[in-house]
Amino acid sequence: MSPEESRSAAIAAARRLLLADGPQAVTLKAVAAEVGRTHANLLHHFGSAAGLQAELARAIANSVTSTIAEAVERARAGEADAREIVDRTFDVFDREGAGALAAWMILTGNRDALDPILDSIRGLVAQLSVGREEHHVAESTLALVLSALGDSLLGAPIAGTLGLPRDTARELAAER
């Protein structure tokens, strides 16, 4: 494999591990075993476990923001509604593991690994603000991302405790 193919395979394996076993499973050793490489090989490509996690975060963030941008553009063209934007955002944080990964990075002190996510969100807001009021787009993005992150971490137990349907947070976000 070329170096780029090896990096891509490692990031794909890291994502599979994230989804299957949670962020704590995304270690250099586990990813190396998954792709048939050595720990040293992954160190060469990523520098550290934090480097691998940062690249995983970048891959997820790029996927997320392009998906959300597409949904927003479809909504602006009258081909989708706010709920589609909300569902895609919430799904990325919940089902695709971005919420757990972000929380884990923060809790383990690896805040620098969040930079790719933050850069991607900043770029998304800039892209969606062309011809629009940037402040409004930024505020809507902040509310949506924080809602999706919180829901991915605590949504099911809190909704259950309050006797509310599981998708209540999504409905509230779509109304906003």
N, C-alpha and C positions, 0 to 999 in steps of 0.2 A: 504494500500500500504506500501511496505517496504520503508525505507528512500531513497534507490537508485531509486526505481520506482517513488517516489514522485519527486525527483530531475530531473529525466529524463522527467517526464510529464511536469514539470515546464519549462524546457529548450525547449521542443517541442512547448509548448504554446507560449513561448517568441519568438521563431522563426516564428510561424504563425503570431503573432502580428507584428513582424518586417516586414514581407513580405506584410501583408495586409495594415498596417497603418504607417510604417516607424519607425525609431529607437526611436523617442520620445514617442511612444506608449508602449515601453517595460518598464513598471513600475511594482513594486512589487504588487500594488493594482490590476492592469489589469491582470497580470499573475495569481494572486491568484484567481480572479473571473473566469478566463478561466479554471482553473483546479479544482475549487471547494474547495479551501483551504483558510486559513486565511493569512492575511498579516504577522502575527506573525509566522506562520508556515514557510513561505518563508524566513523570517529573520533568523529563526533557521537554515535553510538549506544553505543559501547563505551569511548571515551576513549583507547584504545591497543590494541596487539596483545595485551598482557598482559590487558587487560580482556576482550577477545574470548575469549582462552584460558580465563580464569576463568569466563566464562559458559558456554563449551563444557564445562568441567569440571563446573560446576553441573548442566547438562542431563544429562550422562552419569551423574553421581552420583545424581541424583534417579531416573533410569531404573533404575539398578543397584539402589539400595536398595529401590525398590518391587518389583522383580522378585525380589530375595532375600527380602524380607519375605513375599511371596506364597508362595514355595517353602517357607519355614520354617513358615508357618501350615498349608500343605497337609501337610507332614511331621508336624506336631503332631496333625493330624486323621487321620493314618494314610493319607493319600491320596498321599504321596510318600515318598521315602527321602532319607537324607543325601547320596547321590550326586547327586541332582537339585540340591540346594543347592550342592554343590561345583561341578558342571558349569556352573550359571548364573553363579556367581561367577568361575570360571576363564575362561569365555567372554567375560564383560564385560571382563576385564583383557586377554585375548589377542585374540580376534576382533573385539571392539568398540573396541579401541584405548586403553582406560583405562590400562593399564600403561605403554605407550609415552608417552602424554601426561603421566602423572605423573612418569615418569623424566626426560622432557625438561624439564619445568618445574623439577624439582629441579636438574638439571645446568646449566640456563641461569640459575639464580639467581632464578627466579620462584616462590619458595616460597609467597608469599601467594595465588597462584592455586590452591593446594591446599586453602585454607580451606573452599571449598564442599564438597569431597570429604570432608574431615574432619568438617565439620558434619553432613553427610548420614549418615556412618557413626555419629556420636554419636547422632543421632536414631534411627537404626535400632536401635542397641543399647538405647536407652531404650524404644522401642516393643516390642521382643522380650523385654524384661526384665519387663514387667508381669506380676505374679504368679509370677515366677521369680527365681532368684538372679542379680542383675545381674553379679556378678563372673565367674560361669561363662560367661554370654553374652558378656561383654567379652573374656575369654580366648579363647574359641572364635572370635570374630570376628577378633581379632588374628592368631591362627594361620592362619585361612583367608585373610585379605586378604594377609598377607605371603607365604604360599605361592602364591597366585594371581598376585601381582605378580612374584615371582621366577620363576615358571614362564613367565609371558608374556615375560619378557626373556631368560631363559637355559635354559628347560626343554628345548627340542628339542636344542640342541647338547650339553647335559650328559647327557641321557638317552641320546643317540646314542653319546657317548664311553664311557659306562658299559655300553653294550650292553643298556639297559633299554627296554621299550616306552615310547612317547611319553606315554601317559597314567598312568605310574607315580605322578607327583606327585598327580594327582587321586585315585588309589586310596588313597594314604597319607592324604590329607586327609579322605577319606570315612571311613576307618577311625578317625581321631581323633574 
